[in-house]
Amino acid sequence: MQLPKVLIIGQPFNNNSGGGITQANLFAGWDKDKVAVVCTDHMFNNLNPGICDTYYVLGSEEYKWSFPFNLLQRKVSSGVRKVNENTGTHTAASAKAKLRTKIIDQYFYPFLEYIGLFHRMSSISLSGKLCAWLDAYNPDLVYAQASTRESVLFCSLVHDYLKKPMLYHVMDDWPSTISQKGPFKKYWHKKIDRELRGLLNRATILLSISHAMAREYKKRYGKDFTTFHNPIEIDFWKSHQRNTYELGANPTILYAGRIGTGIQTSLESMAEAVDKVNATLKTSVQFVLQTKDKPTWIGKYKCVRHKAMVAYKELPRVFAEADFLYLPYDFSAESIRFIKYSMPTKAPEYMISGTPVIVFGPGETALVEDAVQNKWAMTVTENNIHLLAEAVAALVNDINLRKQIAATAISIAETNYNSEKVRNQFREMIASMISKENEQ
């Protein structure tokens, strides 16, 4: 199949975000000279150079802050940056830079959102340099991920300029959560909704991350969305796939990933549940958090251990060495709005690992609904520490239950998330789109 030249907007190929991993698995095997990414400088890290090595970084010529916020903006050079094995690796930020980012994310941005200035603070435009590069690259189609007002408007600008077919891929239900604070929240919600609908009208193909999202967006926007969730490289994950289910003296429950919106509270719930199980069963189950930052509440629980994150290539071994894998969602209304229609990138990765999965979250979310229906995990759908502890105890006590859950998960992962199969479907969809465009 002749693969078209693709321009990707917004999301770089990386191994530390769901959008980046999903994108990498969908575009794996594409000719490198037919893939290029346009993204902001703050996204230009932890890159995976195996898929794409050409990036146009949106710098100060395109990405502009309004006065007086422009006085705080860093000067960033606009233009093409080539990526290789060295530049594709993220360099640890300094403590000063981390503190600055934390203050901006936790205090400055929320304050601006509350007073109604956040969505006016910055914009991305088409500079002469960017237009010249777009003309020279001359893509056949555009693949876009956008989850902010400025990125939605920028995608529309690029589409208007290139006049090429566009695919828009939604990773989570950000439109429901983008404006939730302050006296101007209704104004911004309506305005961004109109602008998003404008982008949806421009797109030739709309993609969702789950079937639940596709159903909801059909009702909400009156548009058909095709579901493409993160596919997995079966052979890569089978290299360390777990196949024994005896427990050692210190069984481990592993959570690997981010800490933040939609997850934080349920992580602590597992810590409390495991301490209860250990006290009741006289066991020494450990709850291991493999996360970027160590939560402040860790010291309250005897069972919790913190480990640094590892390279993506190490995950098959790490997942298989754990006795159980934990996939949590919080139960608050705000969290449910954020994650209701998402399917975590790590879900099929957990499933193929051969390690039994524990899912804890609201039953109305796409993840939990899928786990309950297809029985690929031990699921707890009520925000109840006692029920969570009972689920953990049941798995600790029953080797046949562990084997059954793991076998079901592996079978579903191989059937539904095989990257070779999913990629072929993705390519056929694009080929059909290009063919129809050429016929017009």
Sequence and secondary structure as in RCSB ss.txt:
>XXXX:A:sequence
MQLPKVLIIGQPFNNNSGGGITQANLFAGWDKDKVAVVCTDHMFNNLNPGICDTYYVLGSEEYKWSFPFNLLQRK
VSSGVRKVNENTGTHTAASAKAKLRTKIIDQYFYPFLEYIGLFHRMSSISLSGKLCAWLDAYNPDLVYAQASTRE
SVLFCSLVHDYLKKPMLYHVMDDWPSTISQKGPFKKYWHKKIDRELRGLLNRATILLSISHAMAREYKKRYGKDF
TTFHNPIEIDFWKSHQRNTYELGANPTILYAGRIGTGIQTSLESMAEAVDKVNATLKTSVQFVLQTKDKPTWIGK
YKCVRHKAMVAYKELPRVFAEADFLYLPYDFSAESIRFIKYSMPTKAPEYMISGTPVIVFGPGETALVEDAVQNK
WAMTVTENNIHLLAEAVAALVNDINLRKQIAATAISIAETNYNSEKVRNQFREMIASMISKENEQ
>XXXX:A:secstr
     EEEES   BSSSHHHHHHHHHHTT  GGGEEEEEEGGG SSB TTT  EEEEE TTTEEE TTGGGG   
   EEEE  TTTTS     HHHHHHHHHIIIIIHHHHHHTT GGGSEEE   HHHHHHHHHH  SEEEE   SHH
HHHHHHHHHHHH   EEEE  S GGGTSS SSTTHHHHHHHHHHHHHHHHHH SEEEESSHHHHHHHHHHHS   
EE    B HHHHHTT        SS EEEEES  STTTHHHHHHHHHHHHHHHHHHT   EEEEE SS  TTGGG
 SSEEEE    GGGHHHHHHHSSEEEEE   SHHHHHHHTT   THHHHHHHTTS EEEES TTSHHHHHHHHHT
 SEEE SS HHHHHHHHHHHHH HHHHHHHHHHHHHHHHHH BHHHHHHHHHHHHHHHHHHHHH 
